[in-house]
Amino acid sequence: CVVFSTHDLLHIRYHAEDNVLWHNISWTRYWEKTMWILPIHWPSPVGHWVLCVIKFPSKQLLLFDSLTEQKPWKQDIKVTEYSC
């Protein structure tokens, strides 16, 4: 698995150039991993952190949010079909 750093996620959010992103995360070889661990900062209604585990082989998103129920997350996850 690969764990994404919140430092790298801020670069992505604020549109860092590709070479900056590549320099910071290429060593993780994330594209070869079958599972990603992604911290998400959820700003509303109160700022807190949520953990998302992305499992590619089974196409699952596992979300852990200690401050909410299951239902609110369904509106935040876009389900799409894609092929590689």
MDAnalysis code that builds the backbone (N, CA, C; Angstrom):
import MDAnalysis as mda
import numpy as np

u = mda.Universe.empty(252, n_residues=84, atom_resindex=np.repeat(np.arange(84), 3), trajectory=True)
u.add_TopologyAttr("name", ["N", "CA", "C"] * 84)
u.add_TopologyAttr("resid", np.arange(1, 85))
u.add_TopologyAttr("resname", ["CYS", "VAL", "VAL", "PHE", "SER", "THR", "HIS", "ASP", "LEU", "LEU", "HIS", "ILE", "ARG", "TYR", "HIS", "ALA", "GLU", "ASP", "ASN", "VAL", "LEU", "TRP", "HIS", "ASN", "ILE", "SER", "TRP", "THR", "ARG", "TYR", "TRP", "GLU", "LYS", "THR", "MET", "TRP", "ILE", "LEU", "PRO", "ILE", "HIS", "TRP", "PRO", "SER", "PRO", "VAL", "GLY", "HIS", "TRP", "VAL", "LEU", "CYS", "VAL", "ILE", "LYS", "PHE", "PRO", "SER", "LYS", "GLN", "LEU", "LEU", "LEU", "PHE", "ASP", "SER", "LEU", "THR", "GLU", "GLN", "LYS", "PRO", "TRP", "LYS", "GLN", "ASP", "ILE", "LYS", "VAL", "THR", "GLU", "TYR", "SER", "CYS"])
u.atoms.positions = np.array([
    [0.846, -1.181, 0.000],
    [0.000, 0.000, 0.000],
    [0.887, 1.238, 0.000],
    [0.281, 2.350, -0.246],
    [0.967, 3.632, -0.176],
    [0.125, 4.560, 0.690],
    [0.811, 5.342, 1.523],
    [0.150, 6.335, 2.359],
    [0.479, 7.702, 1.775],
    [-0.540, 8.431, 1.392],
    [-0.323, 9.767, 0.856],
    [-0.164, 10.755, 2.005],
    [0.799, 11.618, 1.872],
    [1.054, 12.643, 2.873],
    [0.109, 13.818, 2.647],
    [-0.350, 14.416, 3.714],
    [-1.192, 15.606, 3.570],
    [-0.401, 16.751, 2.945],
    [0.903, 16.728, 3.118],
    [1.761, 17.735, 2.480],
    [1.623, 17.651, 0.960],
    [1.641, 16.437, 0.426],
    [1.492, 16.252, -1.014],
    [0.097, 16.621, -1.486],
    [-0.892, 16.325, -0.680],
    [-2.266, 16.642, -1.063],
    [-2.483, 18.154, -1.162],
    [-1.811, 18.910, -0.309],
    [-1.910, 20.373, -0.404],
    [-1.303, 20.875, -1.711],
    [-0.219, 20.258, -2.134],
    [0.359, 20.632, -3.429],
    [-0.665, 20.424, -4.547],
    [-1.359, 19.321, -4.495],
    [-2.356, 19.012, -5.522],
    [-3.503, 20.014, -5.461],
    [-3.984, 20.270, -4.263],
    [-5.112, 21.203, -4.094],
    [-4.799, 22.590, -4.633],
    [-3.568, 23.043, -4.437],
    [-3.204, 24.391, -4.858],
    [-2.462, 24.406, -6.197],
    [-2.696, 23.373, -6.991],
    [-2.273, 23.326, -8.390],
    [-0.763, 23.466, -8.570],
    [-0.003, 22.723, -7.809],
    [1.447, 22.712, -7.986],
    [1.783, 22.162, -9.366],
    [2.912, 22.557, -9.869],
    [3.333, 22.070, -11.175],
    [3.644, 20.577, -11.105],
    [3.479, 19.908, -12.231],
    [3.684, 18.461, -12.290],
    [5.062, 18.037, -11.806],
    [6.097, 18.799, -12.156],
    [7.443, 18.402, -11.744],
    [7.619, 18.463, -10.229],
    [6.931, 19.363, -9.554],
    [6.983, 19.444, -8.087],
    [6.291, 18.220, -7.482],
    [5.112, 17.899, -7.996],
    [4.392, 16.722, -7.510],
    [5.204, 15.454, -7.744],
    [5.740, 15.314, -8.936],
    [6.498, 14.127, -9.276],
    [7.721, 13.977, -8.370],
    [8.401, 15.057, -8.106],
    [9.577, 15.033, -7.231],
    [9.209, 14.528, -5.834],
    [8.051, 14.933, -5.347],
    [7.644, 14.592, -3.981],
    [7.056, 13.196, -3.832],
    [6.409, 12.677, -4.871],
    [5.711, 11.399, -4.680],
    [6.165, 10.256, -5.576],
    [7.055, 10.503, -6.508],
    [7.457, 9.426, -7.421],
    [8.120, 8.262, -6.686],
    [8.820, 8.552, -5.608],
    [9.512, 7.491, -4.863],
    [8.537, 6.494, -4.245],
    [7.273, 6.867, -4.069],
    [6.291, 5.955, -3.472],
    [5.843, 4.873, -4.456],
    [6.004, 5.161, -5.756],
    [5.554, 4.262, -6.817],
    [4.075, 3.880, -6.607],
    [3.275, 4.886, -6.257],
    [1.865, 4.673, -5.916],
    [1.090, 3.952, -7.006],
    [1.444, 4.153, -8.241],
    [0.722, 3.537, -9.356],
    [0.857, 2.017, -9.379],
    [1.820, 1.476, -8.632],
    [1.996, 0.026, -8.566],
    [1.266, -0.611, -7.378],
    [0.723, 0.188, -6.511],
    [0.100, -0.315, -5.282],
    [-1.367, -0.650, -5.508],
    [-1.823, -1.667, -4.820],
    [-3.229, -2.069, -4.936],
    [-4.105, -1.402, -3.881],
    [-3.468, -0.739, -2.919],
    [-4.237, -0.065, -1.878],
    [-3.577, 1.271, -1.555],
    [-4.413, 2.317, -1.492],
    [-3.935, 3.642, -1.104],
    [-4.607, 4.034, 0.200],
    [-3.852, 4.691, 1.070],
    [-4.403, 5.233, 2.310],
    [-4.343, 6.747, 2.178],
    [-5.512, 7.354, 2.247],
    [-5.640, 8.769, 1.929],
    [-6.300, 9.529, 3.075],
    [-5.573, 10.435, 3.738],
    [-6.211, 11.281, 4.748],
    [-6.991, 12.399, 4.056],
    [-8.157, 12.696, 4.566],
    [-8.999, 13.739, 3.989],
    [-9.375, 14.710, 5.104],
    [-9.121, 15.996, 4.870],
    [-9.564, 16.999, 5.839],
    [-10.963, 17.443, 5.458],
    [-11.882, 17.232, 6.362],
    [-13.294, 17.537, 6.128],
    [-13.608, 18.838, 6.858],
    [-13.776, 19.959, 6.134],
    [-13.876, 21.261, 6.795],
    [-15.205, 21.590, 7.462],
    [-16.292, 20.926, 7.073],
    [-17.559, 21.346, 7.666],
    [-18.305, 20.161, 8.236],
    [-19.140, 20.303, 9.222],
    [-19.412, 21.542, 9.946],
    [-18.281, 21.929, 10.910],
    [-17.524, 20.967, 11.372],
    [-16.326, 21.281, 12.167],
    [-15.146, 20.588, 11.498],
    [-14.016, 21.226, 11.478],
    [-12.858, 20.633, 10.818],
    [-12.384, 19.378, 11.534],
    [-12.261, 18.307, 10.807],
    [-11.710, 17.067, 11.351],
    [-11.173, 16.225, 10.206],
    [-10.486, 15.152, 10.562],
    [-9.867, 14.288, 9.568],
    [-10.642, 12.994, 9.401],
    [-10.670, 12.530, 8.161],
    [-11.331, 11.288, 7.787],
    [-10.283, 10.420, 7.093],
    [-10.383, 9.135, 7.275],
    [-9.458, 8.221, 6.623],
    [-10.177, 7.486, 5.503],
    [-9.573, 7.466, 4.334],
    [-10.115, 6.723, 3.201],
    [-9.083, 5.681, 2.776],
    [-9.511, 4.437, 2.708],
    [-8.670, 3.361, 2.191],
    [-9.257, 2.977, 0.839],
    [-8.432, 3.067, -0.189],
    [-8.866, 2.786, -1.553],
    [-8.283, 1.437, -1.951],
    [-9.160, 0.478, -2.226],
    [-8.738, -0.875, -2.594],
    [-9.093, -1.104, -4.061],
    [-8.089, -1.037, -4.909],
    [-8.323, -1.121, -6.344],
    [-8.823, -2.476, -6.825],
    [-8.252, -3.593, -6.373],
    [-8.729, -4.879, -6.905],
    [-10.230, -5.102, -6.703],
    [-10.745, -4.673, -5.551],
    [-12.168, -4.885, -5.268],
    [-13.017, -3.646, -5.556],
    [-12.370, -2.560, -6.018],
    [-13.060, -1.299, -6.317],
    [-13.844, -0.799, -5.108],
    [-13.187, -0.799, -3.949],
    [-13.834, -0.368, -2.710],
    [-13.202, 0.906, -2.169],
    [-14.052, 1.754, -1.597],
    [-13.620, 2.882, -0.792],
    [-14.070, 2.590, 0.632],
    [-13.129, 2.518, 1.547],
    [-13.463, 2.303, 2.947],
    [-13.217, 3.618, 3.672],
    [-14.269, 4.171, 4.252],
    [-14.173, 5.460, 4.901],
    [-14.355, 5.313, 6.402],
    [-13.469, 5.960, 7.143],
    [-13.630, 6.015, 8.591],
    [-13.748, 7.471, 8.989],
    [-14.898, 7.813, 9.522],
    [-15.179, 9.160, 9.994],
    [-15.875, 9.019, 11.334],
    [-15.184, 9.359, 12.388],
    [-15.732, 9.161, 13.727],
    [-16.828, 10.160, 14.075],
    [-17.059, 11.163, 13.227],
    [-18.041, 12.198, 13.551],
    [-19.291, 12.186, 12.686],
    [-19.500, 11.156, 11.901],
    [-20.679, 11.160, 11.038],
    [-21.262, 9.758, 10.895],
    [-22.395, 9.705, 10.230],
    [-23.030, 8.435, 9.921],
    [-22.667, 8.037, 8.498],
    [-23.099, 6.886, 8.069],
    [-22.782, 6.387, 6.735],
    [-23.488, 7.191, 5.643],
    [-24.703, 7.594, 5.867],
    [-25.507, 8.225, 4.823],
    [-24.899, 9.501, 4.227],
    [-24.356, 10.442, 5.020],
    [-23.846, 11.669, 4.404],
    [-22.726, 11.451, 3.383],
    [-21.960, 10.406, 3.520],
    [-20.859, 10.171, 2.586],
    [-21.336, 9.743, 1.214],
    [-22.489, 9.139, 1.127],
    [-22.972, 8.649, -0.166],
    [-23.101, 9.779, -1.182],
    [-23.458, 10.967, -0.760],
    [-23.594, 12.086, -1.691],
    [-22.234, 12.638, -2.138],
    [-21.180, 12.305, -1.437],
    [-19.851, 12.818, -1.759],
    [-19.037, 11.893, -2.641],
    [-19.518, 10.698, -2.874],
    [-18.775, 9.726, -3.666],
    [-19.465, 9.570, -5.013],
    [-18.767, 9.921, -6.058],
    [-19.309, 9.803, -7.400],
    [-18.970, 8.411, -7.920],
    [-19.947, 7.678, -8.317],
    [-19.750, 6.331, -8.847],
    [-19.711, 6.421, -10.365],
    [-18.613, 5.967, -10.923],
    [-18.476, 5.962, -12.378],
    [-17.886, 4.647, -12.824],
    [-18.174, 4.291, -14.019],
    [-17.567, 3.108, -14.616],
    [-16.412, 3.580, -15.479],
    [-15.315, 2.895, -15.383],
    [-14.163, 3.246, -16.198],
    [-13.435, 1.978, -16.606],
    [-12.643, 2.110, -17.616],
    [-11.821, 0.985, -18.041],
    [-10.397, 1.483, -18.240],
    [-9.460, 0.621, -17.937],
    [-8.049, 1.001, -18.059],
    [-7.462, 0.481, -19.343],
])
